[in-house]
Amino acid sequence: MTATEQKEVFRSILEDALGEENRYETIKEIHDKIHEKITENTESSPKT
């Protein structure tokens, strides 16, 4: 699956989960948590 496809699937899942109430703060919090996890994983990954 390409990055674009992954992004679209993720967006679709968020829309389904949040329904019509796509509140900015909720989406921002989800984004921040994902970014935090990516940063943690990047920093802890062994360098090759």
VMD Tcl script that draws the C-alpha trace (Angstrom):
set ca {
  {0.00 0.00 0.00}
  {1.40 3.37 -0.95}
  {1.72 6.26 1.47}
  {-1.12 8.05 -0.32}
  {-3.36 5.01 0.03}
  {-2.45 4.68 3.71}
  {-3.29 8.32 4.28}
  {-6.67 7.93 2.59}
  {-7.51 4.80 4.59}
  {-6.52 6.51 7.83}
  {-8.61 9.57 6.97}
  {-11.57 7.34 6.20}
  {-11.20 5.49 9.51}
  {-11.10 8.79 11.39}
  {-14.21 10.03 9.61}
  {-16.05 6.81 10.43}
  {-14.95 6.90 14.07}
  {-15.72 10.57 14.62}
  {-18.90 10.71 12.54}
  {-20.25 14.12 11.79}
  {-18.58 15.65 14.82}
  {-15.08 16.17 13.42}
  {-14.00 18.51 16.16}
  {-10.71 20.24 15.52}
  {-9.35 19.57 19.02}
  {-10.04 15.83 18.76}
  {-8.31 15.56 15.40}
  {-5.40 17.70 16.61}
  {-4.95 15.49 19.68}
  {-4.92 12.35 17.53}
  {-2.36 13.95 15.20}
  {-0.16 15.01 18.12}
  {-0.20 11.51 19.65}
  {0.68 9.89 16.33}
  {3.50 12.39 15.76}
  {4.80 11.71 19.26}
  {4.87 7.94 18.62}
  {6.61 8.39 15.27}
  {9.24 10.59 16.91}
  {9.79 8.06 19.70}
  {10.15 5.22 17.22}
  {12.50 7.19 15.00}
  {14.74 8.12 17.92}
  {14.83 4.57 19.29}
  {15.43 2.88 15.93}
  {18.97 1.61 15.45}
  {21.00 3.60 12.98}
  {22.25 1.65 9.97}
}
mol new
graphics top color blue
foreach p $ca { graphics top sphere $p radius 0.5 }
foreach p [lrange $ca 0 end-1] q [lrange $ca 1 end] { graphics top cylinder $p $q radius 0.2 }
display resetview
